Amino acid sequence: MRILAAAEDLPATSALRAQLVCLWITPAVGAILLVAFVSFPGFLPPMSPQMSASDVAAFYAENTAMIRFSMLTFNLCAIMLLPFFTLIVVQMKRMATQTHALAYCYLTAVVSGATIFALADIFYLVAAFRRDRDPALVQLLNDLAWITLVAPVGMLVAQNLLLAAAIFFDTGRHGSPRPVFPRWTGYFAALTGVAMAPAAAAAVVSSGPLAWNGVVSFWVRIAAFVAFVTVMFFVLRNTLRRQVIDDGLAA
């Protein structure tokens, strides 16, 4: 804890220490999730919705070990991104014009997304559970896993629009003209939500850029999420530095 506080030039207060931990575990978790993503044979490139039942069943039979490793890693570690998003909630609650309603709605959307992601992991694992399962049932489970992973973007869109709204409403704390987050991050959050929205079509489209393996639904959605986490990591880092001054903890 002391090392983290020293690295950020922040005083050794419990509240700020906890926020720093939430911030700095994010790169470590991100690295683990990257390993899990690369390890899943069905992501690079993403499996096609038009694969036959026999091909899908053969994929799961031939790649059982890596599928289990990847999805178990996601299942155990992806939830550790929650502290990062909770840190955003904590900072939203510091906004002078907030009634905390937007912050709590944001947290609810984050938890909903984490739950959906965990279900997708389980569906992949169930598809790989029995080698002698009927190929048609394996294909069904595969469809369920992919659609659950890619298509439910409503909570992602909502959380980004909620964050954008909170930032635009924020006029500063205790009469200070400086808001918690810079105003441009509101536009960035809104753009992130817009970029993710088209992935909802993956539940009804089986080919093209909007299919679950398409450029828009799969790659743009992932790129938008990674870009958001990366940008907000540095925004939160700077925000924590300013919090020290705003709260009178340092000169």
N, C-alpha and C positions, 0 to 999 in steps of 0.2 A: 504494500500500500504506500509506504513512504517513497519508494522508488517512483511510483506513478505520480505522486503529488509533486515530487521534486522535478520530474521531467516536464511537468506542465507549469512549473513556477506558481503553484497554488498552495495556499496554507493547508495545514493538516487538519481539516475539519471533516467530520464524519460524513456530512451530506455531500460535500464535493468529492470526497474519496469514493463514495458509492457511485456517483455519477461518472467519475473517471473510469471505474471498473466497467460500468455498463458500456462506456465508449470504447475502451481499449481491448475488450474481448472480441469486438466485432471483426477486426482483421484476422484474428486467429480462427474464429468460426468460419469466416469467409474462405480461408485457405482450405479448411477441412471440407467444406461444401463443394469447393472446386474439384477436389480429389474425387468426391463421390459422384459429381456430375460427369467427369471424364471417364470414370470407371464403368458407368452404365453403357453397355454396348448399343443401346437403343437411342442414344441422344446424339451421337456423332457418326453418321447423320441421324436425325430423328426418324423413327419408324413411320412408314406410310400407312394411312388409314385403309389403303386399297390392298394391303397384303392379304393373301388367302389365309383361311383358317389353318391349313397345314403348315404354311410358312411361319405363321405366328407361333404355333405350337413348337415347331422346330427351333425357332429362336430362343424360346424359354428353356427348352430341353438342353440346348447346346451352351447356353450362357448362364446357367443357374447360379453358379458360384458368384460371378460378378454382379448379377442382378441382386442377389441377397446382400452382398457386401455394400453395394451402393445404396440400396433402399434402407437397410438397417442403419447405415451411417446418417442418412438424411433423417430417419425417424428419431435417432438419438440426439443429433446435434443441431438440426435446423431450428429447433425451438430456442436455442441459445441466441438467436437474433432478436428474440423478444425484448431483452433488456435495452437494446439499441433503440427500438421503437418506443419503449416505455420512457426512455430518456427524452425523446421528442415530446411525449405527453407531459412530462415534468416541466419542460420549458414552455409548452403551451399554457400551462397553468400559471406561469409567471407573467403572462401578458396582462397588461393593465385593464384592457377592455373585455376580458373574458369572464363569463359566468361559469367557466369550466365545462359547459355543456359540449362544446366542440371537442375539447380534450378527451372527455369520456367517450364520446361517439367515435373518435379516432381510435382509442384503445379497443373499443368493441370491434371495430372493423379489422384491426390487426389480429386480435385473438381469433376472429372468424376465419381469416385467411390462413392462420397457422393450423387451425383444425382441418380445413379442407386439404391443405398440403399433406398433413399426416394421413388422411384417408387415402389420398392418391398413392402414397408410399405403400400402404397396406394392400391396396388392390394389386400393385405390381408383385408384392410378395406372395399373395394368394395365387396369382396366375402361375408363379414359379414353384408352388408348394408341392404339386403332384405331377410327376412325369407321365403318368398313365391317364391323365384326364382327357376327356373328349376334346379334340382340337376346336370344335365349335364353342365349347365353354371357355377354353383358354382365350379364344378370340374375343369373346364377350367380356371377360375380365380385363383383357388388354384395352378394349374400347373404353371400358369404365375407368380404368386407370388414367389413360391419356386425356379423356374428356374432363375428368375430375381435376387433373393437373393443370390443364391449359385454359379451359373455358370459363370457370367461375372467377371472373375478374371484377365483379360488382363491388366487392369489399375493397379491392385495391384502388379502383377508381374513386370510391367514396372516401377512403382515407386520405388520398392525395388532394381531393377537392376540399375536404374538411380542413386540412392543413393550410391550403391556399387561402381559404376564407378566414381562418384565424389570423394569418399573417396580414392580410389586407385590413382586417378590423383593428389590429394592434397599432396603437398610437404612442406607445412608450409606457414606462413604468413610473409611477409616483411623480408625474409631471415632467419626466425626462422625455426629450424629443426622440430618443433612440429606442426603437422597438427591439424586441427580443431577437427576432430573426431579420436579416436584411430583406427588403421588399422583393428583391429579384427572386428569392427562394420561393415566394408564393407563385410567381409565374412558372418557375421550374417545376414545382409540385403539380400545378394544373396541367402543364404539358405532359408530365409523366403519366397522369391519369388518362389523358386523351390518347396517348400512345398505346396504352394497355387495353383500352376499351374494345378495339376490333377483335381481340382474341375470343370474345364471347361467341363469335360465329363458328368457332371450332366444334361446337356441339351439333352443328347442322350441316357443315360443309366437309366434304371428303377429299377435295383436291384444290390445288391453287394456293395462293398466299395466305388465305384465311383458314385453311385446314390446320389440324393440330401440328403438322410438320412443316407448315408454310412459313415463309419469311416473316410475315406480319404477326401471325398468332404465336409462333414459337420464338423466333430470334429477336424480333423487335420488343416483344414483351419482356424477355430475359434481359436484353440490353437496357431497357428503360429501368427495370428494377435495380440492376447492378449500378447503373449511373446514379440513380437516386441515393442508394446507400453510400456510394463513394462520395458524392458531393455533400450529402448531409453529415457525413463523418467529419469533414473539415469545417462545415458550418457550425456544428455542435462544439467542436474543439475551440473555435474562436468564441462561441457564445459562453462557454464555461470560463474562459479567460476574462471576458467582460463581466460575468456575474460576480467575480471576486470584487471588482471595483464598484459595481452597482450596489452590492450588498455591504459595502464598507469593510471588506475583509482584507484589503490591501490598498496601498497608496497608488 
